[in-house]
Amino acid sequence: MQKLRLRTHSLLSLGLLLLLPWIFFVIVFFITTKSLHIREDRTDSYAVPMAAAFAGLLVAFVIVGWQMRRLLLKPLEGLGLAARKIAGSEWDIELPQSNIREISEVRNGFELMVNELQYSHLKQAKLEEERRFVIAAVAHDLRTPLFALRGYLDGLEQGIAQTPEQMSKYVAVCKQKSAQLDRLVEDLFAFTRMEYQEAELIRAPIDFGSIIQKSMESLEPQAKAKQISLLLHSMPDDCAVRGDSHLLERAISNLLDNAVRHTPDCGRIYVQYWIEKDRVSFTIHDSGQGFLTEEQEQVFEPLYRGEKSRNRATGGAGLGLTISRRIIRQHGGELAASNHPAGGALLSGWIPADDRC
């Protein structure tokens, strides 16, 4: 059914108010006089038609009022009731229909607003639940190295470690546990910062090769401790991207850290990046066990750990890959996990290239 504009409805209502009394007057005048000829010498015959005209005016007012109630007031009352329900976080509402175009447009806009509010509410509830889960899980992860650290420190204080070799072993374990705590706290801080801060990224032209180099240099001590070789393939010149250098370095470092922790001793990690049309692509391939089929998408979920390749013994909070993917996506790129045909895990991604590439 075609909807009327409010001004059209107002004009029709005004026309009804003006026309209906005359219709009543003419009909009753014709019934009482059997003629439509109005004469001045028969003023007494106008009393009944005038009363009919007044009755017609009342009927017109009733019709116009009923239409205004049905088409204007009732839909507006329904919208007001819906607004009060939404204020009480009640989303199961029914919005009234109207044949007035302006009211219908308000109703459609209101429905769109309700859907967006409901989506935002559900998203916020999901994020809040995720934050609570993250905080609880990381707090649980913090207890293990803390208890171990306290135990070894108590051993040093009480003199349990008496020989220099024992004392050196206790100190080494304390340093290892403190580094594990530092990694857990840093992951939690980065994850929380990305959730709460919606500020614009500091975007500037960055040489992606330097990001790769710095990230590999920061992971060299951990790799050497496990006798893992970090190998960089293909180094294109002047391969620039636009983004936040600190965040991008953090993303690549997390990926390399994940590869080092899940690569066996004397293994290898291959890093490669290249220019592909309007993007810079990169891959990180390790010689570890790789991902299970069902893990390849779940590894990016907060705190996810696989039974074999990802567990608490490695010291991670399960946030590194989550943080990396979110950073890459913030820069307009994408990150995916798979297995290399030759074996081992393969993390591949891309970032839009700067105009200089």
C-alpha positions, -999 to 999 in steps of 0.1 A, spaced: 0 0 0 13 34 -10 21 56 20 8 92 24 28 122 33 18 140 64 9 172 45 -13 151 21 -31 136 51 -36 170 66 -50 184 34 -74 154 31 -85 159 67 -91 196 61 -111 187 29 -132 162 48 -139 188 75 -151 213 49 -169 189 26 -187 165 48 -210 192 65 -221 204 31 -228 169 20 -250 163 50 -267 197 45 -275 190 8 -288 155 15 -311 165 43 -322 196 25 -332 175 -6 -350 149 16 -370 176 34 -378 199 5 -376 175 -25 -356 201 -42 -321 215 -44 -333 251 -50 -325 274 -21 -349 303 -17 -348 332 7 -386 330 15 -382 295 29 -357 301 57 -377 279 81 -368 249 60 -331 253 67 -332 244 104 -330 207 99 -303 208 71 -282 231 93 -285 206 122 -275 179 97 -245 200 86 -235 204 122 -238 167 127 -217 162 95 -190 184 110 -190 163 142 -187 132 121 -158 147 102 -141 155 134 -146 120 147 -132 105 115 -102 128 114 -95 122 151 -97 84 146 -74 85 116 -50 107 135 -51 83 164 -45 53 142 -19 68 118 -1 93 140 -6 91 178 -7 53 182 26 47 162 43 75 182 31 60 214 45 26 203 78 42 195 79 59 229 71 25 246 98 8 226 123 35 236 115 29 273 120 -8 269 153 -3 252 164 20 281 157 -11 303 179 -33 280 149 -51 266 155 -59 230 125 -80 221 102 -52 210 76 -48 182 76 -15 164 42 -2 151 35 3 114 20 35 99 7 45 65 22 80 70 55 82 51 72 104 77 61 82 106 72 51 86 106 66 80 110 74 117 100 39 124 125 24 100 153 46 114 143 36 149 144 -1 139 179 4 124 190 21 156 176 -7 177 194 -33 156 227 -14 159 222 -10 197 214 -46 201 245 -56 181 267 -32 201 252 -46 233 259 -82 224 294 -73 212 301 -55 244 288 -84 265 310 -108 245 341 -86 249 334 -83 286 331 -120 289 363 -124 269 381 -99 291 370 -117 323 381 -150 308 415 -136 297 422 -120 331 412 -152 350 433 -174 327 463 -152 327 461 -148 365 461 -186 367 491 -187 344 509 -162 366 506 -183 397 528 -212 383 560 -192 377 553 -171 408 551 -201 430 582 -216 414 601 -183 417 592 -180 454 602 -216 460 636 -212 445 642 -178 462 632 -194 495 657 -222 488 684 -196 483 675 -177 514 674 -209 536 707 -221 523 693 -253 506 716 -245 476 750 -248 492 774 -254 463 781 -228 436 766 -252 410 734 -254 429 732 -217 435 739 -210 398 711 -235 389 687 -218 413 695 -183 399 691 -195 363 657 -210 371 647 -177 388 658 -157 358 638 -181 335 607 -178 356 610 -140 358 613 -138 320 582 -160 317 564 -136 340 575 -107 320 562 -123 288 528 -131 304 524 -95 317 535 -80 284 510 -101 265 482 -92 289 491 -55 287 491 -55 249 459 -74 247 441 -51 271 455 -20 254 442 -31 221 408 -38 235 403 -5 254 421 20 232 404 30 199 429 58 191 441 62 156 473 44 147 504 64 143 508 58 105 541 66 88 562 50 60 582 21 74 607 -2 58 592 -36 63 626 -52 60 639 -33 90 608 -45 110 618 -81 101 654 -76 109 647 -60 143 623 -88 152 647 -115 143 675 -98 163 653 -96 194 646 -134 192 682 -145 185 691 -152 222 661 -175 226 669 -192 192 706 -197 201 696 -212 234 678 -240 215 704 -240 187 676 -229 162 687 -213 130 668 -182 119 670 -179 81 659 -149 61 651 -154 24 646 -127 -2 652 -91 9 636 -67 -16 649 -31 -16 628 -2 -4 598 -23 6 577 2 26 544 -1 44 525 26 62 517 20 99 529 20 135 564 6 136 562 -4 173 530 -24 168 542 -41 136 575 -51 152 554 -65 181 533 -85 157 563 -100 139 581 -107 172 551 -125 185 550 -147 154 587 -155 157 585 -161 194 557 -186 187 578 -203 161 609 -205 184 589 -219 213 573 -246 192 604 -256 172 625 -284 185 662 -280 194 685 -277 164 655 -268 142 651 -241 116 628 -211 111 625 -196 76 614 -160 72 605 -146 38 588 -115 25 582 -101 -9 563 -74 -29 531 -86 -44 512 -60 -65 500 -35 -39 508 -55 -8 538 -68 11 534 -105 18 554 -125 44 557 -161 57 572 -177 88 579 -214 84 592 -235 113 604 -271 115 581 -280 144 551 -304 145 528 -279 128 491 -273 135 463 -299 137 436 -293 111 411 -280 136 438 -257 151 445 -237 121 418 -211 128 415 -216 165 451 -206 172 441 -170 168 415 -172 195 425 -157 229 442 -182 252 438 -211 228 464 -238 231 465 -271 212 471 -303 231 504 -310 213 520 -280 198 507 -253 221 507 -258 259 515 -240 291 549 -256 294 561 -232 267 554 -203 289 530 -184 266 497 -169 277 480 -179 244 477 -143 234 506 -138 211 490 -149 178 457 -131 188 476 -99 193 495 -103 160 464 -109 139 447 -79 154 477 -56 147 479 -69 112 442 -63 107 444 -29 122 468 -21 94 444 -34 67 461 -68 62 454 -104 72 471 -133 89 465 -170 85 479 -203 99 485 -235 79 510 -263 75 538 -262 51 538 -290 25 573 -300 37 562 -301 73 560 -276 101 537 -247 109 533 -219 83 522 -184 93 514 -162 63 502 -127 61 502 -95 41 500 -57 47 491 -30 22 522 -15 7 530 22 8 531 41 -25 569 39 -25 568 1 -30 
